[in-house]
Amino acid sequence: MERIGVEAEREFLFTEEVDENCGVFGLWSARSVAEEIYYGIFKLQHRGQRYCGISTWNNGLCLVTHPGFVRHAFSPDELRSLKGCLGIGHVSLKERQPMVFYSHLGPYALAFSGNIANSEELRKQLFRDGHAFVTQTDTEILGRFLSQGKTILEGLKQIYKVVRGSFSLVVLTREGIYAARDVHGFKPLVLGRSGKRTAVASESRPFDFLGLKIVRDVKPGEIVLLDNGGFKSMLEIKGGQPAFCAFEWGYIASVDSIIDGIPVIRARQNFGMKLAQRDTTEKLKADIVSPVPFSGIGCALGYHHYSGIPYQESFLIDRFASRSYTPLLQEEREKEAKIKLSVIKDNVRGKKIVLCDDSIVRGTQIRNKVMELKRAGAKAVHVRIACPPLIAPCRYSISTRTYDELVALKYSLEGICRLIGADSLKYNTLDDFVDAIGLPATKLCLSCWTGKYL
Ligand code: SF4
């Protein structure tokens, strides 16, 4: 029996063109998987907070999707209704997933993380071929191309053939869960295992919670099938130069994850150490080093370890506020960032502070933070940024920026420093940034900082 669960808020199906970032999770087990998938996507919540969904296979597809946070969205009854020993889950900023398809291949549910750069062209092609769409989502485009194959594997090959951009996807079928990563491997996808449970996830973070161990990352261009407690590498499509998204280590991924073999915390601490090395040479004097939480924490720790300057919190995180980039309008973002952090006045009064953050897009949020510290009595605020200046939008995954928004394109370093009201400003150089991640530049996507696309 096939059962389709909650699909009440139809207005969410037709969205405006918005930012994209999300996380996927899949699990095959000898016992019921719904609860573990729920925890799996809960641990990926930082990758997307607008929608969440779970699909399981139990002699047919079960599906429940919701707007909002994983923790608030699913009821115990819904989780009980999601029966079966294999399933997939998704969190998103953009659209409801997984999406279910019925085709000559049988029913399947598809969820993906990434961005299809040529989606409009592909949609027109499908229109010309007589297809009609019920949503304006990239997921539906992927599903329609998948169903063009004689088998799921052939359908996935078709996706590799036509899609430009980034995707890490999972497809739930009666024979198991297919996991596939685009030929450049822009978005992470990692395999985990424990006993008879096998899993795939956008990041390793859920594995720790669920008692799974990392087995390996899905290779760029690889399609893996999870079934009967094992992994089968079905196909490796060659021809793409690896281009792992360096912004995963800079900002997107959680610090307790390991992405393509590199612990995120190690990279972030290295960013801070590189910045501290330069400041030590130039004899910068400061009383404390502080992060803009959360994504500046690793960088501030690394700075502290190298420089010996005491690490102290300048901001208190409001645990009930959400991550600041998630709201889609700039106005919403600024309000959210303000609600999220309040200054711990006693820690900053009379202090010279090194303030670490991950990156600067428009400069408004870091300026607000510098101003708040100064209003609280900080003597000086030296801003140190883990990533080099952002000079280009992302075409492959999180389309959060346009050229117009990027402050680094409008002002010199000194100009940005004046604009944000800092006493000094330094970014990591691209060489130091790459060195800190620990992978060769030839394996990374660095387009945000070079403006050169593949
Ligand atoms: S352009 Fe930037 S955000 Fe996009 S994939 Fe490359 S490094 Fe990541």
Boltz pocket constraint, residues with backbone or C-beta under 6 A from the ligand:
constraints:
  - pocket:
      binder: B
      contacts: [[A, 186], [A, 243], [A, 244], [A, 245], [A, 246], [A, 247], [A, 248], [A, 392], [A, 393], [A, 394], [A, 395], [A, 396], [A, 397], [A, 398], [A, 445], [A, 446], [A, 447], [A, 448]]
      max_distance: 6.0
